[in-house]
Amino acid sequence: MLTEVFAEVYEKFKLNLYKHMFVNGGGKEHELTATETFTLEVIHAMKNPKVSQLAEFLEMSTPNVAYKISSLMKKGYIEKIQSKEDKREYILKETEKFHEYYKAKNSYIPIVLDRLAKRFTEEEIDNLEHILKVMSDEFMGEVNRFIADNKVD
């Protein structure tokens, strides 16, 4: 039962993301394609990675990733900052336009959390928060290790 319920909640959050992609997509020059949206999601989750780190994580060639980055830069969602340690490397940084997009995309989260707060006690919410924190910190080691190993300071 837990597997089904967890998958159901996860699917609903994904559906909300996909809906947002289609409502705000459509092929115009300033809008994001599905691939660009997913690329932005990874860049954000990796907390401003180097171009090479993004390519490694996505298991794509650097030229293919460079093409996606170029498109996102033209649309104003990210910028490349030259690494101070290695001038051959570039760090991907989110722009204000990205933050506006991200806030709009994630607007469903506070709605759900507000409903949660109205339905459950503070103790129940604290328990849920604790469980989610343990899941994120302890049970998702493969992703956590990749992020930690590739963190840009």
Beta strands, then each sheet from edge to edge (+ up, - down):
strand 1: 78-82
strand 2: 90-94
sheet 1: 1+ 2-
end
